[in-house]
Amino acid sequence: MVAEAVVKTTHRYGAGGQLMDVYRPAGASEIAPAVLLWHGRGPDERDVLEPVARAVAESGVVVLVPDWRPDAPDGGRTHLKESALFARENVTDLGGDPERIALAGWSLGAKAAVAVAVNPVAFGDWRPQAVVGIAGAYASAAPSTGTVPIDDLRTGGGLLAPVPVWLVHGTADPVVDVERSRALRTALEEHGWPVSLHEVATDHAGVVMTEFVPERERCLPSTADHAVEAGSLTAGLLARAAGTAARDSDRRS
């Protein structure tokens, strides 16, 4: 498949005017599926996800990557809710399909995304068509809901109609151990949710095609083989989650 050219635009959303980058396949003649992709713990780090976001957009998906601030007094919940509302209200004008929005996140953003699927009350009962958790931990409170995703799943979340959950995690991740994703996979399977876990030989940054640069105190794009391979896998999963429902044949242990 030939990669499509990508158009990047920047928008403001919410009462505080936070920034959001939108990556769109150029010249698309059809309405595309969409992904709302949340970054991790560093405040206003939407740029960190640019490499993987571009790769997803190259496959024909509209990708929305907002800044948000986990250091805000509410832990960033307002920004997360406002970004979801912006996506739902504006994705059509951006070339996306409001009925095909997947929600995804990396690191702390992964926990926030999964929490919305299993406890959608804080988001007005809106639920994405699928969720992708990238290198997340799910046994402590999520910034999006204030509740613990695994606990929510074992209580009210287990009674919800399941949505497909796609997980990806680096086996050499020193920040969030891969066992965190394995535990979520087990809990989801116990409640009959369609889930796949893809383990890749990379670290916390490599899974989104980046590397942590200490002197910059930031993750920057990486050309290392492990990061390119892992980030490409992550991009493929994001595109599949946006465009398709999980199938039994996609489940991996």
C-alpha positions in Angstrom: 0.0 0.0 0.0 1.4 3.4 -1.0 1.5 5.9 1.8 -0.8 8.9 1.4 0.4 12.5 1.7 -0.6 14.0 5.0 -1.9 17.5 5.8 -1.3 18.8 9.3 -3.4 21.7 10.7 -3.5 23.1 14.2 -6.7 24.1 16.0 -7.7 25.5 19.4 -10.2 23.7 21.5 -12.0 24.2 24.8 -12.5 27.2 27.1 -8.7 27.6 27.7 -7.8 27.4 24.0 -5.6 24.3 24.2 -3.9 23.4 20.9 -4.7 20.3 18.9 -2.9 19.0 15.8 -4.9 17.2 13.2 -3.3 14.9 10.6 -5.4 14.2 7.5 -4.8 12.1 4.4 -4.4 14.7 1.6 -6.9 14.5 -1.2 -9.1 11.9 0.4 -12.3 11.5 -1.6 -14.2 9.5 1.1 -15.0 10.2 4.7 -12.3 8.6 6.8 -12.3 6.9 10.2 -10.7 8.9 13.0 -8.6 8.5 16.1 -8.4 10.8 19.1 -4.9 10.2 20.5 -3.9 11.5 24.0 -0.2 11.9 25.0 1.3 11.0 28.3 2.2 12.6 31.6 4.3 15.5 30.3 2.1 18.6 30.0 1.3 19.8 26.4 3.4 17.2 24.6 1.3 16.6 21.5 4.4 16.9 19.4 5.8 13.7 20.9 3.1 11.7 19.1 3.7 13.3 15.7 5.7 10.4 14.2 3.1 7.8 15.0 0.2 10.1 14.2 1.6 10.8 10.7 2.1 7.1 10.1 -1.6 6.5 11.0 -2.8 9.3 8.8 -0.7 7.9 5.9 -3.0 4.9 6.0 -6.1 7.0 5.4 -7.2 7.9 9.0 -7.9 11.4 10.5 -5.8 11.7 13.7 -6.5 14.3 16.3 -3.7 14.9 18.9 -4.5 17.4 21.6 -2.3 19.1 24.2 -3.5 18.5 27.7 -2.1 19.2 31.1 -1.9 16.4 33.7 -0.5 19.0 36.1 -3.8 21.0 36.0 -5.7 21.2 39.3 -8.2 18.6 38.0 -5.5 16.3 36.6 -6.3 17.3 33.1 -9.9 15.9 33.1 -11.4 19.1 31.7 -8.9 19.1 28.8 -9.6 15.5 28.0 -13.3 16.0 28.0 -13.1 19.1 25.9 -10.9 17.4 23.4 -13.3 14.5 23.0 -16.2 17.0 22.6 -14.2 18.9 19.9 -13.5 15.6 18.1 -17.1 14.6 18.1 -18.4 18.0 17.0 -15.8 18.9 14.4 -14.5 15.6 12.9 -16.9 15.8 10.0 -15.5 19.2 8.9 -12.0 17.6 9.2 -12.9 14.8 6.8 -13.6 12.2 9.5 -16.6 10.0 10.4 -18.3 10.9 13.7 -19.6 7.3 13.9 -16.1 5.8 13.6 -13.9 7.5 16.3 -11.4 5.4 18.1 -10.0 6.7 21.4 -6.3 6.0 22.1 -3.6 7.1 24.4 0.1 6.5 25.3 1.3 6.0 28.9 -0.9 8.1 31.2 -3.1 8.8 28.1 -3.6 5.1 27.7 -5.1 4.8 31.2 -7.3 7.8 30.4 -8.6 6.3 27.2 -9.4 2.8 28.6 -11.1 4.4 31.6 -13.6 6.2 29.3 -14.6 2.9 27.7 -15.3 1.1 31.0 -16.7 4.2 32.8 -18.2 6.6 30.3 -20.4 8.6 32.7 -17.9 11.4 33.0 -18.0 11.8 29.2 -21.7 12.0 29.0 -22.0 8.3 28.3 -20.1 8.7 25.0 -18.1 5.7 24.1 -15.7 5.3 21.2 -16.0 2.6 18.6 -12.7 1.1 19.9 -9.9 1.9 22.3 -6.2 1.5 22.0 -4.0 1.5 25.1 -0.2 2.1 24.4 2.2 1.3 27.2 -0.3 2.1 29.9 -1.0 1.1 33.5 -4.6 0.5 34.5 -4.7 -0.3 38.3 -4.7 3.3 39.6 -7.0 6.3 39.1 -7.3 7.6 35.6 -7.2 11.4 34.9 -10.3 11.1 32.6 -12.7 9.6 35.2 -10.9 9.7 38.6 -11.6 6.0 38.9 -9.5 2.9 38.4 -10.1 1.2 35.0 -9.6 -2.4 36.2 -11.9 -1.7 39.2 -14.5 -0.2 37.0 -14.4 -3.2 34.7 -15.0 -5.5 37.6 -18.0 -3.5 38.8 -20.3 -1.5 36.5 -18.0 -1.7 33.5 -18.5 -5.4 33.3 -22.2 -4.8 32.5 -21.5 -2.5 29.6 -21.7 -3.6 25.9 -18.0 -4.3 25.2 -16.0 -2.3 22.7 -12.9 -3.7 21.1 -9.7 -2.9 23.1 -6.3 -3.0 21.4 -3.2 -3.0 23.7 0.4 -2.6 22.7 3.4 -2.6 25.1 7.2 -2.8 24.9 8.7 -5.8 26.6 11.8 -3.6 27.5 9.7 -0.8 29.0 11.4 0.5 32.2 8.7 3.0 33.0 5.5 0.9 32.9 6.1 -2.8 33.1 4.4 -4.9 30.4 2.6 -6.9 33.2 0.3 -3.9 33.5 -1.1 -4.5 30.0 -1.2 -8.2 30.6 -3.3 -7.7 33.7 -5.8 -5.6 31.9 -6.0 -8.1 29.0 -6.9 -10.8 31.6 -9.5 -8.7 33.2 -11.1 -7.8 29.9 -11.1 -11.4 28.8 -12.8 -12.4 32.0 -15.7 -10.0 31.2 -16.0 -11.0 27.6 -14.5 -8.0 26.0 -12.7 -8.4 22.7 -9.1 -7.6 23.4 -5.7 -8.1 21.7 -2.3 -7.5 23.3 0.7 -7.0 21.1 4.1 -7.1 22.8 7.0 -5.6 21.0 10.8 -5.5 21.6 11.2 -1.9 22.5 11.0 0.5 25.4 8.4 3.1 26.7 9.4 5.7 24.0 10.1 3.3 21.2 6.5 2.1 21.1 5.5 5.5 19.6 8.5 5.7 17.3 10.5 8.0 19.7 13.4 8.0 22.1 13.9 9.8 25.3 16.7 12.5 25.1 17.9 13.4 28.6 19.4 16.7 27.7 16.1 17.8 26.1 14.0 16.1 28.9 11.7 15.0 26.1 10.9 12.2 23.7 12.0 12.9 20.2 11.6 11.1 16.9 13.8 8.0 16.6 15.2 6.2 13.6 16.4 3.2 15.6 15.3 -0.1 14.2 13.4 -1.1 17.3 11.5 2.2 17.5 10.6 2.2 13.8 9.4 -1.3 13.9 7.4 -0.9 17.1 6.0 2.5 16.2 4.9 1.1 12.8 3.1 -1.7 14.5 1.4 0.8 16.9 0.4 2.9 13.9 -1.1 -0.1 12.2 -3.1 -1.1 15.2 -4.4 2.5 15.6 -5.5 2.5 12.0 -7.2 -1.0 12.3 -9.0 0.1 15.5 -10.4 3.1 13.8 -11.4 1.3 10.7 -12.4 -2.1 11.8 -13.8 -4.0 14.8 -11.6 -6.5 16.5 -11.9 -10.1 15.2 -11.2 -13.3 17.0 -8.3 -13.9 14.7 -6.7 -10.6 15.9 -6.5 -11.7 19.5 -3.0 -12.5 20.8 -1.8 -13.8 24.1 
